[in-house]
Amino acid sequence: MIPARGPGGSRPWEWIIRHFGKSAFIAAIGLAGLAVALLLFAIVPGAVSGAAAQSDEDQDIIHFALTAHDGRRVSEEDFRGRYMLIQFGYTWCPDVCPMELSLLSEVIDALGSQAEMVQPLFISFDPARDSAAVLADYVANFHPAIIGLTGSPEEVAQVVNEFGVVLFREEEEAEGGGYVFAHSAHTYLLGPRGEYRGSIESLASPDEVAGGLAEFLRGEAAAAE
């Protein structure tokens, strides 16, 4: 497993990239996430297709106001007209978060031209350490379409509660202290108005997940005609 801290208190991904390069970072993610890879993008097969059957009246708009990694203030309205794929995590995460983002990057690539219909977002639930500048450095290691989001503790707590993200802060006993989070790992889907459509959860490969998502998007487009 990638250590929770690199030498000098640096984040693990920073230490690996600085000393061994980006290819080693990607390889380390693969090794660290091997034990959890089958859990990512995966719990309820067909969750996306099932969400398509919901009526507008049944769909709840999820509102948020956060700061993007480039310093802009954004809300769900800024992404209106696009489907949002949302993951939660934090930049100090030793394995699950980078693995999730790597898989999400593969899904976005596999969508091809349909990726224009989707906006991937990574929301940090660790605002004390994850400033916009820190998130900018972090998401730069993944797909360029991914936008990192942070905010005040109150803003972050609100959106975490809206999605029902489960997380537990664990204080580290190692010298220097610090903390890590044990947290749920899901990819949430919001519709073009910001309405909750479910979560993308499948034991399939990123290509298969992308195929299911592409089929869902085509069905949505056909239903709107």
Backbone hydrogen bonds in HBPLUS format (Angstrom, degrees):
<---DONOR---> <-ACCEPTOR-->    atom                        ^
c    i                          cat <-CA-CA->   ^        H-A-AA   ^      H-
h    n   atom  resd res      DA  || num        DHA   H-A  angle D-A-AA Bond
n    s   type  num  typ     dist DA aas  dist angle  dist       angle   num
A0006-GLY N   A0010-SER O   2.74 MM   4  4.85 171.7  1.75 155.0 152.0     1
A0009-GLY N   A0006-GLY O   3.07 MM   3  5.52 135.0  2.28 143.1 140.0     2
A0014-GLU N   A0011-ARG O   3.11 MM   3  5.29 120.9  2.47 101.7 116.2     3
A0015-TRP N   A0011-ARG O   3.09 MM   4  6.37 161.4  2.13 158.5 163.4     4
A0016-ILE N   A0012-PRO O   3.07 MM   4  6.26 164.9  2.09 153.8 157.2     5
A0017-ILE N   A0013-TRP O   3.10 MM   4  6.14 168.3  2.12 145.1 148.6     6
A0018-ARG N   A0014-GLU O   2.92 MM   4  5.99 163.7  1.95 149.7 155.0     7
A0019-HIS N   A0015-TRP O   3.06 MM   4  6.11 155.9  2.12 145.6 151.4     8
A0020-PHE N   A0016-ILE O   2.75 MM   4  5.53 154.8  1.81 150.8 157.8     9
A0021-GLY N   A0017-ILE O   2.96 MM   4  4.30 141.1  2.11 111.4 119.5    10
A0025-PHE N   A0021-GLY O   3.22 MM   4  6.56 145.5  2.34 140.4 150.4    11
A0026-ILE N   A0022-LYS O   2.98 MM   4  6.35 156.8  2.04 153.3 157.9    12
A0027-ALA N   A0023-SER O   2.98 MM   4  6.24 157.1  2.03 144.1 150.8    13
A0028-ALA N   A0024-ALA O   2.79 MM   4  5.95 154.3  1.86 145.9 153.2    14
A0029-ILE N   A0025-PHE O   2.96 MM   4  6.22 151.7  2.04 146.1 153.6    15
A0030-GLY N   A0026-ILE O   3.07 MM   4  6.39 156.3  2.13 145.1 151.0    16
A0031-LEU N   A0027-ALA O   3.05 MM   4  6.39 157.4  2.10 150.8 156.0    17
A0032-ALA N   A0028-ALA O   2.81 MM   4  5.94 168.8  1.82 154.1 157.9    18
A0033-GLY N   A0029-ILE O   2.80 MM   4  5.79 152.1  1.88 148.8 156.1    19
A0034-LEU N   A0031-LEU O   3.37 MM   3  5.31 159.3  2.42  99.3 105.3    20
A0036-VAL N   A0033-GLY O   2.96 MM   3  5.21 133.5  2.18 104.3 117.7    21
A0037-ALA N   A0033-GLY O   2.69 MM   4  5.45 122.4  2.02 158.0 174.5    22
A0039-LEU N   A0036-VAL O   2.89 MM   3  5.42 151.9  1.97 117.0 126.1    23
A0040-LEU N   A0037-ALA O   3.15 MM   3  5.43 151.7  2.23 107.3 115.3    24
A0202-SER N   A0041-PHE O   1.82 MM 161  5.22 171.0  0.83 139.5 135.1    25
A0047-ALA N   A0044-VAL O   3.13 MM   3  5.69 136.5  2.33 148.5 145.3    26
A0050-GLY N   A0046-GLY O   2.94 MM   4  6.10 162.0  1.97 156.7 161.9    27
A0051-ALA N   A0047-ALA O   3.08 MM   4  6.22 144.1  2.22 138.1 147.0    28
A0051-ALA N   A0048-VAL O   3.10 MM   3  5.14 121.6  2.46  95.4 109.9    29
A0052-ALA N   A0049-SER O   3.13 MM   3  5.35 135.4  2.33 100.3 112.0    30
A0053-ALA N   A0050-GLY O   3.15 MM   3  5.65 153.7  2.22 110.2 117.4    31
A0054-GLN N   A0051-ALA O   3.13 MM   3  5.59 166.2  2.15 114.9 119.3    32
A0058-ASP N   A0055-SER O   2.94 MM   3  5.27 137.0  2.13 106.3 118.3    33
A0059-GLN N   A0056-ASP O   3.21 MM   3  5.23 152.7  2.29 100.3 108.5    34
A0196-TYR N   A0060-ASP O   2.86 MM 136  5.74 156.2  1.92 150.5 152.4    35
A0062-ILE N   A0194-GLY O   2.88 MM 132  5.78 169.3  1.89 151.6 149.6    36
A0066-LEU N   A0074-VAL O   2.91 MM   8  5.55 155.1  1.97 158.3 165.3    37
A0074-VAL N   A0066-LEU O   2.84 MM   8  5.55 167.9  1.86 159.3 163.4    38
A0067-THR N   A0150-THR O   2.70 MM  83  5.24 174.9  1.71 154.4 155.8    39
A0150-THR N   A0067-THR O   2.88 MM  83  5.24 157.4  1.93 145.6 152.8    40
A0068-ALA N   A0072-ARG O   2.71 MM   4  5.23 164.6  1.73 164.2 166.3    41
A0071-GLY N   A0068-ALA O   2.87 MM   3  5.30 162.0  1.90 120.9 123.1    42
A0069-HIS N   A0148-GLY O   2.81 MM  79  5.09 119.8  2.18 151.3 152.2    43
A0078-ASP N   A0075-SER O   3.04 MM   3  5.58 146.0  2.16 113.4 121.7    44
A0079-PHE N   A0076-GLU O   3.16 MM   3  5.56 153.5  2.24 107.4 115.2    45
A0080-ARG N   A0077-GLU O   3.21 MM   3  4.98 165.3  2.23 105.8 106.5    46
A0082-ARG N   A0079-PHE O   3.04 MM   3  5.76 153.5  2.12 145.0 146.5    47
A0081-GLY N   A0192-PRO O   2.80 MM 111  4.25 164.7  1.83 124.5 129.8    48
A0083-TYR N   A0117-MET O   2.81 MM  34  6.15 162.8  1.84 165.0 160.8    49
A0119-GLN N   A0083-TYR O   2.69 MM  36  6.08 155.3  1.75 159.8 165.0    50
A0084-MET N   A0190-LEU O   2.97 MM 106  4.97 151.6  2.05 132.4 141.0    51
A0190-LEU N   A0084-MET O   2.92 MM 106  4.97 158.7  1.97 142.7 149.4    52
A0085-LEU N   A0119-GLN O   3.03 MM  34  6.11 155.3  2.10 127.8 135.1    53
A0121-LEU N   A0085-LEU O   2.74 MM  36  6.05 159.8  1.78 162.5 163.3    54
A0086-ILE N   A0188-TYR O   2.83 MM 102  4.98 164.2  1.85 144.1 149.5    55
A0188-TYR N   A0086-ILE O   2.85 MM 102  4.98 159.9  1.89 151.9 148.2    56
A0087-GLN N   A0121-LEU O   2.92 MM  34  6.30 160.4  1.96 157.1 162.8    57
A0123-ILE N   A0087-GLN O   2.81 MM  36  6.22 163.0  1.84 164.9 165.4    58
A0089-GLY N   A0123-ILE O   3.07 MM  34  6.39 149.3  2.17 149.3 151.1    59
A0125-PHE N   A0089-GLY O   2.98 MM  36  6.04 149.0  2.07 156.7 165.3    60
A0093-CYS N   A0090-TYR O   3.11 MM   3  5.58 162.8  2.14 117.0 121.2    61
A0099-MET N   A0095-ASP O   3.14 MM   4  6.19 155.7  2.20 152.9 160.3    62
A0100-GLU N   A0096-VAL O   2.84 MM   4  6.06 160.6  1.88 155.7 161.4    63
A0101-LEU N   A0097-CYS O   2.95 MM   4  6.19 168.7  1.97 159.7 161.8    64
A0102-SER N   A0098-PRO O   2.94 MM   4  6.02 147.8  2.05 139.3 148.1    65
A0103-LEU N   A0099-MET O   2.96 MM   4  6.21 160.7  2.00 153.3 157.7    66
A0104-LEU N   A0100-GLU O   2.83 MM   4  6.09 158.5  1.87 151.3 158.3    67
A0105-SER N   A0101-LEU O   2.89 MM   4  6.02 152.3  1.97 140.2 147.6    68
A0106-GLU N   A0102-SER O   3.11 MM   4  6.42 151.0  2.20 142.4 149.4    69
A0107-VAL N   A0103-LEU O   2.97 MM   4  6.30 153.1  2.04 148.9 156.5    70
A0108-ILE N   A0104-LEU O   2.93 MM   4  6.23 161.8  1.96 155.5 159.5    71
A0109-ASP N   A0105-SER O   3.04 MM   4  6.28 162.7  2.07 148.6 153.1    72
A0110-ALA N   A0106-GLU O   2.93 MM   4  6.10 156.1  1.98 146.0 152.9    73
A0111-LEU N   A0107-VAL O   3.05 MM   4  6.29 126.9  2.34 143.1 156.3    74
A0111-LEU N   A0108-ILE O   3.22 MM   3  5.26 141.6  2.37  97.7 108.4    75
A0112-GLY N   A0109-ASP O   3.23 MM   3  5.82 157.2  2.28 112.5 118.7    76
A0114-GLN N   A0111-LEU O   3.22 MM   3  5.37 143.3  2.37 135.2 127.2    77
A0115-ALA N   A0112-GLY O   3.08 MM   3  5.71 163.4  2.11 116.8 122.1    78
A0116-GLU N   A0113-SER O   3.33 MM   3  6.12 169.7  2.34 117.3 120.0    79
A0117-MET N   A0114-GLN O   2.95 MM   3  5.57 161.4  1.98 117.3 123.1    80
A0118-VAL N   A0115-ALA O   3.06 MM   3  5.25 162.7  2.09 109.3 114.8    81
A0147-ILE N   A0120-PRO O   3.16 MM  27  6.54 161.1  2.20 144.0 147.1    82
A0122-PHE N   A0147-ILE O   2.89 MM  25  6.12 163.0  1.92 152.2 153.1    83
A0149-LEU N   A0122-PHE O   2.80 MM  27  6.04 153.7  1.87 156.5 155.2    84
A0124-SER N   A0149-LEU O   2.94 MM  25  6.24 168.7  1.96 175.0 171.3    85
A0129-ARG N   A0126-ASP O   3.15 MM   3  5.93 146.5  2.27 121.8 128.3    86
A0130-ASP N   A0126-ASP O   2.87 MM   4  5.80 159.3  1.91 158.1 162.8    87
A0135-LEU N   A0131-SER O   2.98 MM   4  6.23 163.4  2.01 153.2 157.7    88
A0136-ALA N   A0132-ALA O   2.89 MM   4  6.11 148.2  1.99 145.7 155.0    89
A0137-ASP N   A0133-ALA O   3.21 MM   4  6.51 156.6  2.27 146.3 150.4    90
A0138-TYR N   A0134-VAL O   3.06 MM   4  6.31 153.2  2.14 144.9 153.0    91
A0139-VAL N   A0135-LEU O   2.85 MM   4  6.00 173.3  1.86 164.7 162.9    92
A0141-ASN N   A0138-TYR O   3.12 MM   3  5.90 168.2  2.13 120.9 124.7    93
A0142-PHE N   A0139-VAL O   3.00 MM   3  5.44 165.9  2.02 118.3 121.0    94
A0146-ILE N   A0143-HIS O   3.08 MM   3  5.73 159.5  2.12 120.5 126.2    95
A0156-VAL N   A0152-SER O   2.93 MM   4  6.13 167.5  1.95 163.5 166.5    96
A0157-ALA N   A0153-PRO O   2.92 MM   4  5.97 159.8  1.96 142.7 149.0    97
A0158-GLN N   A0154-GLU O   3.03 MM   4  6.18 151.8  2.11 143.7 150.8    98
A0159-VAL N   A0155-GLU O   3.28 MM   4  6.59 162.6  2.31 148.4 151.0    99
A0160-VAL N   A0156-VAL O   2.93 MM   4  6.11 159.3  1.97 155.7 162.2   100
A0161-ASN N   A0157-ALA O   2.98 MM   4  6.08 155.9  2.04 144.4 150.5   101
A0162-GLU N   A0158-GLN O   2.93 MM   4  6.18 148.8  2.03 142.7 152.1   102
A0163-PHE N   A0159-VAL O   3.17 MM   4  6.37 153.3  2.25 146.0 150.3   103
A0164-GLY N   A0160-VAL O   3.02 MM   4  6.05 119.1  2.40 133.7 149.7   104
A0165-VAL N   A0160-VAL O   3.10 MM   5  5.41 157.6  2.15 155.3 156.2   105
A0164-GLY N   A0161-ASN O   3.15 MM   3  4.87 139.2  2.33  91.7 103.6   106
A0184-SER N   A0166-VAL O   2.81 MM  18  5.33 150.2  1.89 157.3 161.2   107
A0168-PHE N   A0182-ALA O   2.70 MM  14  5.14 149.6  1.79 151.1 161.2   108
A0182-ALA N   A0168-PHE O   2.88 MM  14  5.14 160.1  1.92 149.6 154.7   109
A0170-GLU N   A0180-VAL O   2.75 MM  10  5.32 173.4  1.76 162.9 162.3   110
A0180-VAL N   A0170-GLU O   2.92 MM  10  5.32 158.4  1.97 149.4 155.3   111
A0172-GLU N   A0178-GLY O   2.97 MM   6  5.48 173.8  1.97 132.0 134.0   112
A0177-GLY N   A0174-ALA O   2.93 MM   3  5.61 157.7  1.98 141.6 144.6   113
A0200-ILE N   A0187-THR O   2.82 MM  13  5.54 156.8  1.88 164.8 171.0   114
A0189-LEU N   A0198-GLY O   2.83 MM   9  5.50 167.1  1.85 159.0 154.5   115
A0197-ARG N   A0189-LEU O   2.85 MM   8  5.45 164.6  1.87 159.7 157.0   116
A0191-GLY N   A0195-GLU O   2.66 MM   4  5.04 160.4  1.69 148.0 153.8   117
A0194-GLY N   A0191-GLY O   2.92 MM   3  5.19 161.4  1.95 115.7 121.6   118
A0208-GLU N   A0205-SER O   3.01 MM   3  5.18 117.4  2.42 101.6 116.8   119
A0209-VAL N   A0205-SER O   2.85 MM   4  6.17 157.8  1.90 157.7 165.1   120
A0210-ALA N   A0206-PRO O   2.81 MM   4  5.98 160.3  1.85 148.8 154.3   121
A0211-GLY N   A0207-ASP O   2.89 MM   4  6.12 147.9  1.99 138.7 148.0   122
A0212-GLY N   A0208-GLU O   2.95 MM   4  6.24 156.4  2.01 148.2 153.3   123
A0213-LEU N   A0209-VAL O   2.90 MM   4  6.16 157.2  1.95 150.5 157.4   124
A0214-ALA N   A0210-ALA O   2.77 MM   4  5.93 156.6  1.82 149.4 156.1   125
A0215-GLU N   A0211-GLY O   3.01 MM   4  6.20 156.6  2.07 144.3 150.3   126
A0216-PHE N   A0212-GLY O   2.99 MM   4  6.21 153.6  2.06 142.0 149.4   127
A0217-LEU N   A0213-LEU O   2.89 MM   4  6.17 157.8  1.94 151.4 156.8   128
A0218-ARG N   A0214-ALA O   2.93 MM   4  6.19 155.4  1.99 148.0 154.7   129
A0219-GLY N   A0215-GLU O   2.96 MM   4  6.19 157.5  2.01 147.2 153.4   130
A0220-GLU N   A0216-PHE O   2.92 MM   4  6.20 151.7  2.00 148.1 156.2   131
A0221-ALA N   A0217-LEU O   2.96 MM   4  6.18 158.0  2.01 147.3 152.8   132
A0222-ALA N   A0218-ARG O   2.94 MM   4  6.17 159.0  1.99 150.4 155.9   133
A0223-ALA N   A0219-GLY O   2.97 MM   4  6.12 154.6  2.04 144.7 151.5   134
A0224-ALA N   A0220-GLU O   3.09 MM   4  6.28 136.1  2.29 140.2 151.2   135
A0224-ALA N   A0221-ALA O   3.24 MM   3  5.19 130.3  2.50  92.5 105.4   136
A0225-GLU N   A0222-ALA O   3.24 MM   3  5.40 150.4  2.33 100.8 109.3   137
